[in-house]
Amino acid sequence: MSEGSPSRSRSTKSELAVNQPTRGADRNQQSLTGTADQPPDEFLFPSLDNGITLLDIEGGRGVPILQSLVLDHLLLSDGPAFWIDAHGHATTTSLARLTPSQRLLDRIHVARGFTAYQHYGALCDLPDAVNQHVQQATAADAVATHRERQSHEQETSPHTPSLIVVPALDAQYWDDDTLGEEHAQTLQARALARLSTYARGYDVPVLVTRTTANEFTAPIETTADHHLECEQTRMGPRFVGDEFETLVYPVDGGAYYQTTFAYWRKMLTARADQVGLQPASPPTPGDSGGTTDIGTGVMADGTSTTLTTNPLLDAWANTGGR
């Protein structure tokens, strides 16, 4: 489908992030230590790399989280997203509320599978759906983009997929009562093989989720090239992956709050190294923190206790820190 205005390309994003570290956690740290012009999306959203990415969301289905990642990726890419849905993840109501532009919704093509065979059939039909979309879109703008295509013949068509989304990949195979366990595992394995082929053939990210982590869904994690975990906190969703970790959260007024202990440990360790302070060694058994036991004594209430060479420490310990 034709677009009225081009979306932001990854080249624009790269220009804004020039000379920045590639790891998301490092970008987070730089954003809090002086690079005020760092784009917020660089450290608030994980990027989706080519290959299969498994997204595990703690505390529910996380439909808005999944949809936000899809919309964020489309904002940074030119091509459409092809979505094989299960369990109602591709809800148009929430997508319409989340999207900053209705044009993004025109670039999401959804097929739904209500049974295991329908779901697998939709995956098998994906190449035909892609080819049909490319033919229709190319014919629609053939005249307008004729010169541009002649000068960019070697570039990837903006009508080919930029993302494939398959939420609840295990759902239909696990829930279908007409399938035995062995047959369900086989059909799910074939679905994973198809997705791996599409990820390599189209050279795009494939974003999948699963309904639960168990023995049946273990092959999904094994096949995935990347693994993202999302925890829903009071401040907002926290993502953790191989190349990304959420360390800051936006607040009103354009400021950012940081609530993860990992960030502060890194910052304090770096500060300790800067001032030449060595990290404290963990106490060894029998270590009394630099004091020496000198015997036992009787407290005012008649109880006996061990006394050390530090009377202030003795008083503090034997009064419960009061």
N, C-alpha and C positions, 0 to 999 in steps of 0.2 A: 504494500500500500504506500502511496506517495506521501511524503511529509512536507508540511508547509515551510518548515525551517529546519536546518540540520541540527542534530543533537551534538553535544560536546564530544569531541573525539579524544582518544587516548593521548594523541600528540599534545593537545592542550593541557591535559593533566600532567604529562611529562615535563612540559615547559615550566609549569608552576612548581614542580617538585625537583627541579634541577639541583644536582649536587647533594641530594638528600639520601640517607641510608635506605636500603631496600627493605629492611625488616620493619614491620609495622610497629613493634614495641620501641625500636630505636627512634622512629619518627615521632611517636608519642612523647618520648623523653625530650627530643629536641624542641617540640612544640611548647613545652613547659619551661624551657630554659633559654628563651630569647628569640625564637623564630615566630614572631606574632603574625607574620603574613602567610603561615602554612595553611593551606586549604583544610577546612574541617573534615571533609570526606577522607582525607589522607589518613586520619587516625581514629575516626569514629566508625567506619565501615571496613570490614575486610574485603579485599579484592578477590575475585574468582579467577583462578588460573586455569589454563587449559587442562583437560583431563576430568576425571570424575571426582567431585567433591562431595563427601558425606557430611551433612549438617545434622548433628544431634542436638535437640533442644530440650533442656531440662524443665520440667514443670508444665507440660501441656503440649499441644500440637504446634503452637507458635506460628499460626498462620500469618499474622502481621509481620513477624520477623522474616519469614521466608519471602513474603511478597515485597518487603522493603529491600531485601538483598537483590531480588530480581529487578526491581525498578531502578535501583542504584546502578546496576550493571548496564541497563539499557540507556541510562543517561550518559554513560561513558563510552557507548558503542553505537555503531550505525545499523547493524543488522537486527532482524526480529528475533523474538524468543518463541520456541516451540515447546508447549507445555502439555505433558501427558498426565492428566489429573486423576486423583483417587481421593475419596473421602472428602470431597468438597473444598479442597485447598484453594482452587482458583475461583474464589467468590468475587463477583464483579462489584458488589457493594463495598467491601473493604478495599479492593484495589482502587476504586474510584475515589475513596476518601483519602487514600495514601498518596496517590500520584500527583506530582506538581503540574502535570500537563496531560490533558486527555489524549493528546497525540501518542503518548507512550502506550496507552491501552490498545491502540490500533496495531501496534507492533507485537502484541502477544497473541499467539494462535493456540487455541486450546482444543484438545481432544480428550474425551472422558471414557474411561473403562469401568463398567459397573460389575464386571465379573473378571475372573482371571484370564479367560480367553479373549474377552474384549480388550483388556489392558494390554495383553501381549500382542494382539492384533494391531492395536493403535501404534505400538512401538515398531512393529514390522512395516506399517504403512507410512512411517515418518519420512523416508526418502521420497515417496511419491508426493506427499504433502509439500515438502520443500521444493521439489521440482515444479509443481503446479503453481506455488506462490511466486517463484522466480520468473516463470513464464508470464504470469499475469501482470506482475509488477513491472517487468521489463517492457512488455508491450504497452503498458499504460504511459510510461515516461520515455519511450523510445525516441520520439522527436525532440523532446526538451533536453535530453541528455546525450544526444548523438555526438556532438563535438567533444564533450567531456569524456565519453567512453573511448573515443578515438585516441585521446591523449593519455588515457590511463588504462590501456588495454591489459596491462599486467597486474593491475590492482584487483583485490578481492571484491566481488560484487557486494554492494550494500544490502542486497536482498537475500543473501545466504544467511544461515543462522548465526547469531552471535552468542546464543545461549540455549541450552536444552534443560528443561525443568521436569523432574519426575518425583513429586512428593509422595510419601507413604508407599515406597516402591514395593514393600513386602505385603501390603494390606490385602490386596485382592487374592494373592496366592495363598496367604495364611488363612483367610476367612472363608474361602470357597469350600463348602462342604462336599462338593462333587469330586474334589481332588483328594487322592490319598497323599500322605506326607511325602513319600518319595517322588510322586509325580509333581507335587507343588514345588519341591526343592529343585527339580529338574527344570520346570518352567521358569522359576525365578532365576536360575543360573543362565538360561538362554536369554532372558531379558537383560541381565548384566552383561553378557557377551555382546548383545546388540548395542548397548550404550557405550561400551568400550570401543566398538567399531565406529560409532558415530563421533565419539570424542576425537579419535585419531583422523577419521576421514574428513570431518568438517573443521578440525583444528580449533575447537571451541570448548568452553567449560560445560560440564554436565553436572547440574546441581540436583542431588537426591537427598531424601530424608527417609527415615524408617519409623514405624510406629513403636517399636520397642527394641531393646538390645538383648538378644538371646541367641541360642544356638542356631535358630532358623535364619536370623538376619546376620550372623557372623560373616558369611561370604560377601555381603555388601561392604563391610568394613575392610575385608581383605582385598577386594577388588579396587576399592577407592584409591585414587592417587593422593588425595588430600583429605584431611579430617578436621572439621570445625566443630567445636562444642560451644553451645550458647547457654548461659545461665541467666535466668530472669531475676534481676536484683531490684531493690527498691529504687535505685537511681536510674535503672534502665538495663537493657540487655548487655551482658558481658560475653564477648567472643574470645575464645582461646584456640589457636591453631599453630601449625608449624612455623608460620611466618607472620603471625599477627596475635596481639593480645590487647584487649580493651583496657586502658588504664585511666582514661578521663571520660567524663560525662558532661554534656552541655547543660547550662543553667540559664535562667533569664538574664538578659543584659549582655549576652555574648561572652560570658566568662565560662570557665571550665573547672569542675570539681574533680578531684582524684580521690578514689576511695579504696583502692586496692593496696594491700600491704606490700605486694611485690614491688611496686613503684617506689615506695618510701624506703624499702630495704636497699634498693639499688642506689637511690640518691644519697642515703646516709653512708653506705659503704664507700661510694665515690668521694664524699666529703671527708670521711675518715682517712682515706688514702691521701687526699690532698693535704691534710694537716699533719700527716705522718703518724696517725694513731693506729696501732695494731689491733686487730680484732681480738676480743677476749676469748681465752680458751675455755672450753666447758669444764666445770669442776670435776675433779676425779673423786672416786670413792674415798671418804675419810677427809676430804678437803673441807676446812671450816672457813674458807674465804680469808685466809691471812691471820686467823686467830689461833690460839693454842689452849687446849683444855687444861685447866689447872686443878680440877677436882669437882666435888659436888658441894652443894649448899642447901640450906633450908629456907624457903620463902616465908613471907609473913603469914600465909594461910596454912603453913605446916607441910606443904609439899616439897619434895626434894627435886633439885634440878642440877644440870651440869653447868659449871661456871667456866668462863674463858677469861682471857687477858683483856677483853673489851667489855667493861661494865655497862656501857651504854647499849651495846648490842644485847647483853644479857637482859637488861631492863626492858628493852623493846620486845624481845622474843617472848619473855615470860608474862607480858601483859597483853599479848595478842596484837601488838602493834599499835596500842592506844597511847 
